[in-house]
Amino acid sequence: MELRGPIIDAVWASDGSWPDDLRILPDGGADLIWTGDALVVAGPDRAARMVRRPPSMPPACGVRFLPGAARLAFGWSGEALVDTTVPAAEVLGERAADDLTRRLAGAPPDGRPRLLAGWAVSDRRSRDHRDPVVAHVARTLRADPSRRVAELAGEVGYSERQLRRRVQTEVGYPPKLLARILRLRRAVEIAGADPAVSLADTAAAAGYVDQAHLGHEVAALADTTPAMLLHR
C-alpha cells in the first residue's frame, strides 16, 4: 500500500483471510497495529514468530516504521520494545491511544490504513530525525547487507563497540543481526518478484555466499527451510 512518510517503511492491510498459522518474519522495524478490535505496538523481532489465527479474524492494518525509528514513533527505544507486543496505551499513553482507537473503530475498514499513516507522519514524526549514525547504518545495510561492521564504524568515526551499542539501543539489535535480517528480507523480495528464480540464484542475488548459507540463515531466523519459506 503506497502510503509513505519520512519514517514509514510500509503501510499494510489484511482482509482477515490469514492462514491458520502465520509466520511473521523479522524486518528491523517496529509496528503500530490495529487488530480489528485493539491497538497494539509490536517491537522489532530478532527472529520469526508464529501467530495462530483466531476463529474470527477481522480486517487488520498497520504501519511498519524504519529501523531505528521507534523512538520517534513511540518515544521508546527499539531496545526497549524488542521481541514484545503490548497494548498501545502502555507506549503512547492512555489518552493518545484511546483517541486513536476511537477514530479507528469509527472509520470504514478501507480508511483505517490511511488514518494510521496520517498519525505516523504527524508531530515529531513529520521528519526523519532518527539518530543520524543509526539511520546511516540502516540505509547502508539495506542497500548492501554484506557491509562489515568495521567499515561502517570507520565511516562514522566510531569504534566497532561504540557502533554496536548505539545501533542496538535504537534498533533493538546490533548491526550484524540487522544485516542478517535485511538480507533475509531481500531474499524474500527477490523470490516473490520472480516465482521462477531458483534457490541458488536467489541466494546469490540476495548476497549469500551460496545456497547452503541461505539455508542456514533461513533456519536460524525463520525456523524453516528456504523451500518452505520461499515456496520453491
C-alpha angles and dihedrals in degrees: 000000000000102000107128140183139167094271099023117111095181144339113219139184135191127199090213096259095122123152116260090256116032120196110212111199123211114254106173096254141093122238137213105211135191104203095190094267106027141040115229139172117225115197126214112293122223092204139005119289130201120231120197112221112239119232090257116034116183122201111287135191140180150175120240115204127212119265109278094021098103093098092053093043100044109005090248128104120246089243091059091053102038115134093359137116114193138166109276090236089069090059106027098033125253097272096052093041093047092049093051091044092054091049092049093047090052096046125090113256094251091052097053098080090054090047091053091046090051090054090048093059098042129104114343090001093065093093135034100256095154117144099287094223092051092044090052092050093047093049092046094049092046089055094042118009090183093073113121122239091233091057092049092048090052092051092057097036096248134126114246090251093052091049094048091052094047095047093045091053095051102032100031098244138042124276095258092058091043089054091050092050093047091048090053090049089052091052091052091050092049092049092046093051094053118027090189097060114110125235090248092053091044090053092050094046093048093052102256120144091237143324091285090057089052090050093051093050094045089052092048099044103027103025093228141077128277090244091055096041097044096035095239 
